[in-house]
């Protein structure tokens, strides 16, 4: 299975922000109407010291605070054989901040390994051998310190939300074809290109939710996604396992009143290319919501990318 089909769950940082009550994503999950990001001034303070060798300072683009973006950081090397697909067994990990600036470094192999040939793969997969992506919420635009290794560079791409969080209707056809007792079945297919500027890839945020009565605290639905082993790279199948319990902040609620709200899970974000599908099973009594992100610009190396090696002669 292609490593890019694996789930990439929101980071621990997001979960901590949820518990602190400052995570915009969770507020969206609790209310039917989306909040807007408040206007804010974007400022970049110059570092007071020279970066150590091997580390690179990257300033993020100034983005509209009215739009919802995600930032993708991904290790990459050039694909020397574009007739096939290759991958990097490696990822970016959070390191100690440098002068208060978030710092991510690469851990993993320096040489790509062969992957299955797939004629309909996006151009990005043919241009580069890619490692595991790190998808970050843009909670205040800042600058980053990135630390690649050996011949591996780090690429950056912005992803913009396409519309608001949307309810997904259950699939009666899937429930007839492949029922699962105690679960509702949903299907989603990444949009196929209709115009030249339509993207080849999308990030799909899957958001299981449940309407329930809760107190004044911020609540988050407990649960986890399980990837079915018999799925295919072009058509993945997930089951969301949950008993309907929640975790919450511990603020005192003086009147003790309960209000019915739609409580969401942190979600699962999956990269899919156009035309590829997803099947999702959630327990009965839950609903499935989703949000689509499309790339805003091309994937670009933001640390030095070594020159290509000469292609072997045939």
N, C-alpha and C positions, 0 to 999 in steps of 0.2 A: 504494500500500500504506500502511496506517495506520502511523504512526511508532511506535506503542506495540507493534507486532508485532516490531520490530527486536530483535536479541539485545543483552543487557546483561551483559557478561562481568564477573567479579569484578575488582575494582580492582587496580592495581599494588601498593597497600599490602598486600593479601592475599598477593600473590606474594612480596613481600619478607619477610613474616612466615613464609611457608612455608619459605623458604630459611634463615631464622634458627631454624627448628625450633619456633616458638611458635604456629603456626597450628592451631587446633583443627579446622578443616575438613579439613586435610590428614591429620591423625592419624586422622580418621574414615575417610578414604579408604584408609589403609593397614591398618586393623584391621577385622575383621568386626563387632566389638562397639563401640558408640559410647562415647566418653568422656563423662563428665558435667562440666558447668562447675563449678569449685570455688566454694564459698560466698565471697562477698566483700562488704565494706561499701561502700555507695554514698555517696560524699561529694561535695558541691558547694562549692567554695571561691568566696567572693565576689570578683569582680574588684576590683583595687586602683585602677582608674582608670575614668573615665566613657567609655562607648563613643562613638566618633566618630559624627557624624550619618549616618544612613542604614544603620547597622549595628544588628542586633538580637540580644540574648542569649536563647537558648532552652534551657531545662532539659528534659532527657528524662525520661520517666516512670520510676519505680522498678519494674523488671521482675524477675520471679523468675529467679534465676540458674540454676534447674533447667530452664528452657525455652530453646529456641533461637529467637531473634528476628532479624529484619532491619529496618533503618530506611530508609524511602523518603522522600527529599526531592524535591520536584517543583515547578518554576515553574508558575504558573497565573494566569489572569484569568477573570473571569466570562464565561460564554457568553451573549451577549445575544440569541441566536436558538436556543433549545433544540430547535427542530424539525430542526436540522442539527448536524453535528459539526465542530468547529474545533480547530486545533492551534496551538501556539506553536513557532516555529523558534528554539529556545534551550535552554540547559542550565546546570547549576550546575558551577562549576569550583572546585577547591581553591585557596585563596589563602594568603598568609602567615599563620601563626597569630597570633592576637591575645592577648597575655599567656599564651601556652601553650595557648590554646583553639583547637580546629579551626575554620577559617573558610572558608565557601563563599559564592561570589558568583555572580550571574546574568550570563550573557553571551548576547546574542541579540536577537531582535526584540521590540518592545513591543506589537505588534498581532498578533492571530491571523490565520491564513489558513484558508480553507475546506477541509474534508476530506470524504470520501465519506459520504453519508447511510447509516446502518446501523440499521435499526429495532430490532435486538436488542442494541444497545450498552448497557452498564451506565449507571446513572443518573449516575455520576461524570463520564462523558464528555459528558453533556448539561448538567450544572451548570457545568462549567468547560471552558475551552480549556487543554489541558495541554502543557507542554514535555517534554523528555526527562527521564525520572526518573533519579535517582542512588540506587542501592540499596547500603547500607552494612552490613557486619557489625557487630554490637554487641559489640565486644571491650572490655568495661569501659564501663559507662554513664557518660556525661559530659554536659557542656553544650556547645552549639554557638553559633558566631556566624554569622549569616546576613545577607547583603547583597543585597536585591532591587534592582530598578531601574525607574524611571518608574512605570508603572501595573501592573507585574508583581509579584505577591506570591509567597511560597514556602509550599507546603503540606507537611505532614508526616503520615505514616501508619506505623503499626507492623504488621509481618507476623510471624505465629507459625508455626513449623514444625508440620505435621500428621504426627505420627509420626516414625519413623526413616527413614534412607535405605533404599530398597526396590529390589530387582531388578525390571526390566521384562522380560517374556517376549517373545521374538521373535514377529513377526506373520507366520505362514505365509500368510495371505490377502494381505497387502501384497507379500510376496516372490513370490507367484504373479501378482499383478496388475501390479506394477511392480518387477521384479527389477533389481538392480544387481550386476554381476559383482564378486566379491571382498568383498561387504558383506552383513551381516545387517540386516534391516529391523525396525524397531520402530514401534509406534503408541501414542499416548497422547491421551486426550480429557479435558479439564478437567471435573470432576464437574458434573452438572446439578443445580440446586436441587431438594431434596425437601421442605424445610421453609422456613418464612418467614424464619428467621434464617440460612439458608445464604447464603454470599457469591456475588456475581456475578462476581468476579474472583479469580484465583489467580496466584501466581508459581510457576513450575515450574523447579526446578533440575535440569538434565540433567548426568549425571556419567558419561562414558565411563570404563571401568576395564579393567585387564588384570591377570590373575594371572601373576606372574613371580617368579623367585628373585632376591633382592637382598641387599646387605650391610647393615650396621648404620646406614647413612646414611638420611636422609629423602628419599624419591624422589617425583618428580612426573612424570606422563605428559605427554609433548610432543604437541602437535596443535592443530588449530583447526577451528572449525565454519564451514561454508559454507552460506549460505542459497540455496536453489534459486530461480531467477528465475521459474519458472512456477507458484509457489505462490500461494495466495489468502490474504487477511487472516484468513479463518476457518479455514484449514487450511494451516499452514506446513510446509515440508519442509526438513530440514537434513541435510547430510552431514558426518561427522566425519572429517577427514583426519589420519592419523597413521602413522608408520612403526614405532611401538612403542618408540621410544627414550625415555629419561627424563632429567630434570635432577635434581641431588641436592646435598645438603650435602657437605662434604669432610672429615668427621671420619675419623680413623684407626680402622680396625677391626682390632685386633691379631690375632684368630684367623683372620680372612679367611673366615669361614663365611658361607654364603648361606642365607636363609630365604625360603620361599614366602609372598608377601603379595599382597593385592589392591591394586594401585597405581592411583590415580585421577588424572584430569585436574582442573584448577582448576574446570572446569564452565562451563555457560552457563545464565543465568537469564532466562526468557522470561515476559512477562506475557500471560496468556490469560484470556478471559472464559468463563464456564460454557458447556459444550457445544462449544467450539472445539477443534480438533484439532492434533496435531503428528505428523509423520513424521520418523524419525531413522534414518539409515543409518550403521553403524559397521563398521570392517574386521572380517573374520572372525577369530575368536580373541579378540575383545574382548567385553565385556559392557556393557550399558547399565543404569545405576542412576538413580534420580530421587528427589527430595524435593519435597513440596508445601508451599507457604506460603499461609495464608489471612489476610486482613486482620483485625487486632485493633483495631477501632475505625474510625471514618470518616476520610476524608481531610479535614484541617482546615487552613485558612490559619494560619500562626504568625507571619506578618508582616502589616502592615495591607493589607487588600484594598480598593481604591477602590470607592466606591459605584457602583451600576449606572447606566448612562446610560438616559435615557428611550427606550422602544421606539418605532420608527417607526410611524406610523399607516398603515393600509392602506385 
